Amino acid sequence: MLKIRQSPFFDPRGHPTARVTTLTYDFPDGYVVPRHYHDRDQLVYASQGVMTVRTDEGTWVVPTQRAVWIPARVPHGITMSGAVSMRTLYLKSALMHALPRSCCVVNVSLLLRELILHACKFPRLSSKVRIQSHLLDFLVDQLETVRAIPLQLPSPRDSRAVRVAQILLNDPGDQRPLEEICKTAGASKRTVERLFQLETSMSFGKWRQQLRLMHAMRLLAAGENITNAALEAGYSTPSAFISMFKRMLGASPHRYFKNPL
């Protein structure tokens, strides 16, 4: 049985002098890696399945063949949708300058994918070993060019907005209008709209759409067909969901998951 140490901090490889260390795990559907943090920047790549990463700042969905960037010392937990093959790089913070000091989901080119998979054959990459030094330089060069994709759901902080968000997080397919949800949460519609814009930098409507998209992606990864995923995520028809998906991510769900890049 796979076990992960449930401490707030761990270094899975224990090579403090290595510029990059690696970790490979295969997880079953529904597995949860409990909240923890690292002393290094982390790139978590999903070669199979979908991961959901949660921090104090928000939630990120990481589809197959994409990766999530998690800066050092950011507490996070990870939930698996479908069987997940995770490949992780831990990088000394001084290595990366182009990537932000906050979490983001990034596209992974075919070249970068092969570099990640090859790097994970080594427990660590050392600049003192010639072949590893070349791989390390090439890997860092490719990471400097990755592009972030909009798969983040920021978390509001005000208790009134949090109550509204939690109602929808519990049931992303809830089709009630905002005014009705606000009554349940004990807040005014105008106040909630203002708080979402202020605290998440998204309108409430955009936040809700993002929640539905991310929920549908997890369902698709777990094996649901497009029709069921669309309806459970709150879309009236599969065609409405497909249209939104293409607008947000540039491809139909079928093409996105089958040929991600």
TIMIVO-738152 format. One record per atom (N, C-alpha, C): x, y, z. Coordinates in steps of 0.02 Angstrom, whole numbers, padded with zeros to 5 digits, always signed. Layout:
# TIMIVO-738152
XYZ
...
# end
This chain:
# TIMIVO-738152
+00042-00060+00000
+00000+00000+00000
+00044+00063+00000
+00026+00110-00044
+00065+00171-00049
+00054+00215+00011
+00107+00239+00041
+00101+00283+00099
+00141+00347+00087
+00113+00403+00107
+00148+00466+00104
+00148+00497+00173
+00205+00520+00196
+00211+00547+00262
+00166+00608+00269
+00125+00610+00322
+00076+00663+00331
+00102+00718+00377
+00161+00744+00364
+00188+00799+00402
+00179+00863+00361
+00183+00922+00392
+00174+00984+00355
+00233+00998+00308
+00287+00961+00316
+00346+00974+00275
+00382+00909+00262
+00401+00897+00200
+00445+00840+00189
+00487+00850+00125
+00546+00821+00126
+00589+00819+00068
+00592+00746+00048
+00556+00726-00007
+00548+00655-00022
+00612+00619-00041
+00663+00655-00061
+00724+00621-00083
+00783+00633-00037
+00782+00687-00001
+00835+00699+00047
+00903+00710+00016
+00906+00746-00039
+00970+00763-00071
+00977+00839-00070
+00997+00869-00014
+00996+00941-00007
+01042+00979-00054
+01093+00946-00081
+01140+00981-00125
+01122+00975-00199
+01077+00930-00217
+01059+00920-00287
+01018+00979-00312
+01031+01000-00374
+00993+01056-00402
+00921+01035-00418
+00911+00973-00439
+00845+00946-00453
+00840+00876-00425
+00786+00861-00389
+00771+00792-00369
+00703+00773-00400
+00690+00709-00405
+00630+00686-00440
+00591+00636-00398
+00528+00627-00416
+00486+00579-00382
+00434+00553-00430
+00420+00489-00429
+00371+00457-00473
+00321+00418-00431
+00257+00431-00441
+00204+00396-00405
+00148+00379-00453
+00114+00323-00440
+00052+00305-00473
-00002+00300-00419
-00058+00335-00429
-00110+00339-00379
-00177+00312-00406
-00218+00282-00365
-00285+00262-00386
-00333+00321-00386
-00389+00313-00419
-00441+00364-00420
-00463+00382-00349
-00469+00446-00335
-00493+00468-00270
-00439+00475-00216
-00377+00455-00231
-00325+00459-00180
-00311+00532-00163
-00299+00546-00100
-00286+00613-00076
-00217+00616-00044
-00174+00659-00070
-00110+00674-00038
-00124+00731+00012
-00115+00719+00076
-00135+00769+00126
-00093+00833+00120
-00118+00885+00149
-00087+00951+00148
-00015+00948+00175
+00031+00979+00138
+00102+00978+00156
+00136+01034+00117
+00200+01043+00127
+00238+01090+00086
+00310+01066+00080
+00347+01098+00035
+00416+01078+00021
+00462+01138+00027
+00526+01124+00035
+00576+01178+00038
+00603+01194-00032
+00572+01166-00084
+00594+01178-00153
+00534+01196-00196
+00548+01229-00252
+00497+01237-00303
+00480+01168-00331
+00419+01161-00354
+00396+01095-00374
+00356+01100-00440
+00372+01057-00488
+00332+01050-00548
+00301+00980-00546
+00234+00977-00543
+00199+00913-00538
+00164+00901-00604
+00183+00848-00638
+00160+00833-00706
+00114+00772-00704
+00056+00777-00737
+00009+00721-00741
+00016+00688-00809
+00053+00632-00811
+00059+00596-00875
-00003+00554-00889
-00045+00544-00838
-00109+00510-00844
-00154+00535-00788
-00219+00543-00804
-00267+00564-00753
-00267+00639-00741
-00310+00660-00694
-00319+00731-00678
-00307+00741-00604
-00269+00793-00586
-00256+00809-00516
-00291+00875-00498
-00315+00879-00437
-00342+00942-00410
-00297+00964-00353
-00267+01022-00359
-00221+01049-00309
-00257+01105-00272
-00255+01102-00205
-00289+01153-00164
-00238+01187-00119
-00240+01253-00117
-00199+01293-00072
-00245+01344-00038
-00216+01385+00005
-00256+01437+00037
-00281+01488-00014
-00245+01495-00070
-00263+01545-00120
-00316+01522-00169
-00324+01457-00177
-00373+01433-00225
-00364+01361-00243
-00396+01341-00299
-00395+01273-00323
-00373+01273-00396
-00332+01224-00413
-00308+01215-00482
-00324+01145-00505
-00352+01138-00565
-00362+01072-00595
-00307+01061-00647
-00274+01004-00643
-00217+00989-00686
-00235+00930-00731
-00254+00943-00794
-00274+00888-00839
-00215+00845-00859
-00231+00789-00891
-00180+00745-00920
-00134+00785-00965
-00070+00771-00960
-00018+00801-01002
-00007+00875-00987
-00032+00898-00929
-00016+00965-00906
+00020+00959-00840
+00042+01016-00813
+00078+01016-00749
+00057+01075-00708
+00068+01071-00643
+00056+01127-00599
+00123+01148-00568
+00133+01213-00566
+00193+01243-00536
+00175+01263-00465
+00212+01238-00415
+00199+01253-00345
+00264+01280-00315
+00267+01344-00300
+00328+01372-00271
+00343+01343-00202
+00405+01349-00182
+00427+01323-00117
+00386+01353-00060
+00373+01310-00010
+00341+01329+00053
+00268+01350+00045
+00236+01330-00009
+00164+01342-00017
+00127+01278+00006
+00090+01280+00061
+00053+01220+00084
+00000+01201+00032
-00004+01136+00017
-00051+01113-00033
-00069+01040-00022
-00128+01021-00046
-00150+00952-00047
-00170+00935-00118
-00170+00870-00135
-00184+00849-00204
-00234+00791-00202
-00287+00796-00244
-00338+00743-00250
-00336+00717-00322
-00340+00650-00329
-00335+00619-00394
-00405+00604-00423
-00413+00618-00488
-00473+00599-00525
-00452+00551-00580
-00478+00489-00576
-00452+00437-00620
-00385+00413-00594
-00360+00359-00623
-00293+00336-00605
-00242+00388-00628
-00198+00409-00584
-00151+00463-00599
-00079+00438-00597
-00042+00454-00649
+00030+00443-00650
+00063+00511-00641
+00094+00520-00583
+00123+00585-00565
+00199+00582-00572
+00226+00632-00605
+00298+00640-00611
+00316+00709-00585
+00360+00712-00535
+00373+00775-00501
+00446+00793-00503
+00460+00856-00517
+00527+00884-00513
+00529+00933-00454
+00579+00927-00411
+00591+00975-00357
+00653+01014-00375
+00646+01080-00382
+00700+01122-00406
+00722+01172-00352
+00787+01180-00345
+00811+01233-00301
+00783+01299-00325
+00762+01340-00279
+00725+01401-00296
+00765+01448-00342
+00830+01448-00336
+00871+01493-00377
+00872+01473-00450
+00848+01413-00467
+00852+01389-00536
+00804+01424-00582
+00743+01439-00559
+00690+01464-00602
+00676+01537-00587
+00675+01578-00640
+00662+01649-00632
+00600+01671-00671
+00583+01636-00725
+00527+01657-00767
+00460+01638-00737
+00457+01583-00699
+00394+01560-00672
+00376+01600-00610
+00311+01611-00597
+00290+01655-00542
+00301+01623-00474
+00294+01665-00422
+00298+01641-00353
+00229+01625-00326
+00186+01603-00370
+00120+01580-00352
+00103+01520-00396
+00054+01480-00377
+00037+01420-00415
+00007+01438-00482
+00018+01395-00531
-00015+01401-00596
-00012+01334-00632
-00061+01322-00675
-00060+01263-00719
-00029+01283-00785
+00015+01240-00811
+00051+01257-00872
+00045+01202-00923
+00047+01222-00987
+00051+01173-01041
+00120+01140-01041
+00122+01078-01063
+00185+01041-01068
+00193+01018-01140
+00243+01045-01174
+00255+01026-01243
+00278+00953-01246
+00276+00925-01307
+00299+00856-01315
+00372+00849-01295
+00412+00899-01312
+00483+00897-01294
+00492+00900-01219
+00457+00946-01186
+00463+00951-01113
+00437+00888-01080
+00385+00858-01107
+00359+00795-01079
+00414+00742-01079
+00448+00734-01134
+00500+00683-01138
+00558+00699-01090
+00574+00763-01083
+00627+00783-01036
+00608+00767-00964
+00545+00780-00946
+00522+00764-00878
+00525+00689-00865
+00499+00651-00913
+00498+00578-00904
+00569+00550-00900
+00614+00577-00940
+00683+00553-00938
+00717+00575-00873
+00705+00636-00851
+00736+00660-00789
+00714+00618-00730
+00652+00594-00732
+00625+00556-00675
+00655+00485-00671
+00697+00467-00719
+00733+00404-00714
+00792+00411-00666
+00810+00473-00648
+00865+00486-00602
+00835+00511-00536
+00858+00486-00479
+00834+00514-00415
+00850+00588-00408
+00905+00609-00439
+00925+00679-00435
+00968+00696-00496
+00971+00760-00512
+01014+00783-00567
+01069+00826-00538
+01130+00809-00554
+01188+00844-00527
+01226+00879-00583
+01247+00940-00571
+01287+00976-00621
+01357+00949-00627
+01376+00904-00581
+01443+00875-00581
+01448+00813-00627
+01390+00786-00648
+01389+00730-00694
+01371+00757-00763
+01415+00748-00811
+01409+00783-00875
+01342+00773-00909
+01320+00710-00916
+01257+00697-00951
+01197+00726-00912
+01201+00725-00845
+01147+00753-00805
+01149+00830-00809
+01208+00858-00813
+01215+00931-00818
+01183+00957-00882
+01195+00921-00938
+01165+00941-01002
+01089+00935-00998
+01064+00881-00970
+00992+00871-00963
+00962+00926-00920
+00996+00942-00867
+00972+00993-00821
+00966+01061-00856
+01017+01080-00893
+01016+01144-00929
+00960+01146-00980
+00951+01091-01017
+00899+01087-01068
+00830+01091-01035
+00822+01057-00979
+00759+01056-00943
+00741+01126-00918
+00788+01160-00889
+00776+01228-00863
+00759+01275-00921
+00793+01269-00977
+00778+01311-01035
+00706+01302-01057
+00683+01241-01059
+00614+01227-01081
+00563+01252-01030
+00579+01245-00966
+00533+01269-00914
+00525+01345-00916
+00577+01380-00939
+00573+01452-00942
+00523+01476-00995
+00502+01431-01039
+00457+01452-01094
+00386+01427-01086
+00369+01392-01031
+00302+01364-01025
+00250+01420-01020
+00189+01403-01041
+00134+01451-01042
+00079+01429-00994
+00058+01475-00951
+00005+01460-00903
-00063+01455-00939
-00108+01413-00913
-00175+01405-00941
-00226+01418-00886
-00286+01443-00904
-00334+01467-00854
-00374+01412-00820
-00342+01376-00776
-00376+01322-00740
-00370+01332-00664
-00377+01395-00643
-00374+01412-00572
-00442+01436-00549
-00460+01418-00487
-00520+01444-00455
-00499+01479-00390
-00492+01545-00391
-00469+01580-00331
-00521+01574-00275
-00497+01577-00213
-00541+01572-00155
-00556+01641-00127
-00620+01658-00117
-00637+01720-00082
-00620+01714-00008
-00614+01771+00026
-00595+01770+00097
-00651+01793+00144
-00691+01839+00121
-00746+01865+00163
-00795+01808+00178
-00818+01805+00240
-00861+01749+00261
-00925+01743+00220
-00952+01800+00197
-01014+01798+00157
-01001+01767+00089
-00947+01787+00057
-00929+01757-00007
-00909+01684+00001
-00875+01669+00055
-00854+01600+00068
-00915+01554+00074
-00968+01578+00107
-01029+01537+00114
-01060+01523+00046
-01063+01573+00003
-01089+01563-00064
-01046+01515-00103
-00980+01525-00100
-00933+01480-00136
-00941+01408-00112
-00948+01399-00047
-00953+01331-00020
-01016+01295-00044
-01072+01332-00049
-01134+01302-00075
-01122+01274-00145
-01088+01312-00186
-01076+01291-00255
-01021+01238-00260
-00971+01243-00217
-00920+01190-00216
-00950+01123-00197
-01000+01124-00153
-01034+01062-00133
-01077+01035-00189
-01101+01078-00234
-01143+01057-00289
-01131+01103-00349
-01077+01091-00387
-01061+01136-00443
-01117+01140-00495
-01161+01091-00497
-01215+01091-00546
-01277+01129-00522
-01275+01159-00463
-01330+01198-00437
-01349+01253-00486
-01411+01253-00511
-01431+01301-00562
-01471+01359-00535
-01477+01365-00470
-01514+01421-00442
-01480+01488-00458
-01518+01541-00468
-01487+01606-00479
-01451+01630-00417
-01404+01675-00427
-01363+01700-00372
-01405+01729-00316
-01458+01766-00333
-01499+01797-00281
-01528+01746-00233
-01549+01689-00259
-01577+01636-00216
-01523+01605-00172
-01464+01594-00200
-01409+01566-00162
-01388+01614-00106
-01388+01678-00122
-01369+01729-00072
-01417+01729-00012
-01481+01718-00026
-01529+01715+00029
-01512+01657+00076
-01494+01600+00047
-01474+01542+00087
-01411+01558+00128
-01366+01597+00099
-01302+01613+00131
-01307+01673+00178
-01363+01707+00178
-01372+01764+00222
-01332+01825+00200
-01331+01838+00134
-01295+01896+00108
-01334+01925+00050
-01321+01988+00034
-01355+02019-00023
-01319+02004-00088
-01356+02001-00142
-01328+01986-00208
-01275+02038-00227
-01289+02102-00216
-01242+02155-00234
-01177+02148-00194
-01182+02132-00130
-01123+02125-00089
-01080+02066-00113
-01112+02010-00127
-01075+01951-00149
-01041+01964-00216
-01075+01996-00261
-01044+02012-00326
-00983+02056-00317
-00989+02105-00273
-00933+02150-00260
-00875+02113-00229
-00889+02067-00181
-00837+02031-00147
-00800+01983-00193
-00837+01950-00237
-00804+01904-00284
-00757+01942-00331
-00779+01999-00356
-00737+02038-00400
-00675+02063-00363
-00685+02086-00302
-00630+02114-00263
-00579+02061-00241
-00604+02003-00219
-00560+01953-00187
-00535+01899-00234
-00569+01887-00289
-00547+01835-00336
-00525+01863-00403
-00536+01929-00413
-00522+01962-00478
-00563+01930-00534
-00620+01901-00516
-00667+01873-00564
-00737+01897-00546
-00779+01907-00597
-00850+01917-00582
-00877+01852-00554
-00934+01856-00519
-00963+01795-00493
-00979+01747-00549
-01007+01773-00605
-01025+01730-00661
-00965+01694-00690
-00908+01729-00695
-00847+01698-00721
-00822+01645-00672
-00824+01660-00607
-00802+01612-00556
-00844+01548-00560
-00909+01557-00567
-00955+01499-00570
-00941+01458-00632
-00930+01491-00688
-00914+01455-00750
-00849+01416-00743
-00800+01446-00710
-00736+01412-00700
-00745+01351-00655
-00785+01358-00603
-00800+01301-00559
-00832+01244-00599
-00879+01259-00641
-00913+01208-00681
-00865+01174-00729
-00823+01213-00761
-00774+01185-00807
-00728+01136-00771
-00702+01157-00713
-00655+01115-00677
-00689+01052-00650
-00751+01058-00629
-00789+00999-00605
-00799+00950-00663
-00818+00976-00721
-00829+00933-00779
-00764+00898-00799
-00708+00932-00795
-00644+00901-00814
-00628+00843-00768
-00643+00850-00703
-00631+00794-00657
-00676+00735-00674
-00738+00749-00692
-00785+00695-00709
-00762+00659-00773
-00740+00697-00822
-00716+00666-00884
-00655+00622-00871
-00611+00646-00827
-00551+00607-00810
-00569+00542-00774
-00624+00543-00736
-00645+00484-00699
-00685+00436-00742
-00696+00453-00807
-00728+00406-00853
-00798+00424-00874
-00826+00480-00849
-00893+00501-00870
-00891+00522-00944
-00948+00510-00979
-00952+00535-01048
-00968+00610-01047
-00962+00641-01104
-00970+00714-01108
-01040+00735-01088
-01091+00698-01108
-01160+00717-01091
-01171+00718-01016
-01151+00665-00982
-01161+00662-00910
-01120+00714-00873
-01058+00724-00896
-01015+00774-00864
-01044+00844-00872
-01071+00858-00932
-01100+00924-00944
-01161+00936-00901
-01205+00888-00897
-01267+00896-00858
-01252+00901-00784
-01206+00860-00759
-01189+00862-00688
-01154+00927-00669
-01120+00957-00717
-01086+01020-00703
-01132+01081-00710
-01195+01068-00727
-01244+01123-00728
-01259+01151-00797
-01236+01119-00851
-01251+01144-00917
-01316+01113-00943
-01356+01153-00977
-01422+01129-00999
-01416+01078-01054
-01363+01084-01096
-01353+01036-01151
-01279+01022-01159
-01261+00964-01186
-01190+00949-01199
-01160+01000-01248
-01199+01023-01296
-01172+01070-01345
-01152+01136-01312
-01190+01158-01262
-01172+01220-01226
-01106+01210-01188
-01097+01152-01159
-01035+01137-01124
-00976+01134-01172
-00985+01100-01228
-00931+01094-01277
-00911+01162-01304
-00961+01205-01317
-00947+01272-01341
-00906+01312-01291
-00925+01308-01226
-00888+01343-01174
-00817+01315-01168
-00811+01249-01171
-00746+01215-01164
-00699+01239-01220
-00724+01240-01281
-00682+01261-01338
-00663+01335-01331
-00708+01375-01306
-00693+01447-01298
-00639+01457-01244
-00642+01417-01191
-00595+01425-01136
-00527+01394-01150
-00527+01335-01183
-00465+01296-01189
-00443+01283-01260
-00482+01307-01309
-00458+01305-01377
-00468+01240-01414
-00503+01192-01384
-00516+01127-01417
-00577+01095-01385
-00607+01048-01420
-00663+01011-01392
-00638+00966-01336
-00682+00945-01290
-00659+00900-01236
-00626+00837-01263
-00655+00807-01315
-00627+00746-01343
-00556+00757-01368
-00547+00811-01406
-00481+00825-01434
-00432+00845-01379
-00456+00883-01330
-00412+00907-01277
-00382+00849-01237
-00423+00799-01222
-00399+00743-01182
-00361+00692-01224
-00381+00684-01288
-00349+00634-01330
-00282+00659-01357
-00281+00721-01380
-00221+00751-01409
-00209+00818-01375
-00183+00816-01313
-00182+00877-01273
-00139+00934-01299
-00090+00920-01341
-00048+00975-01366
-00036+00966-01441
# end
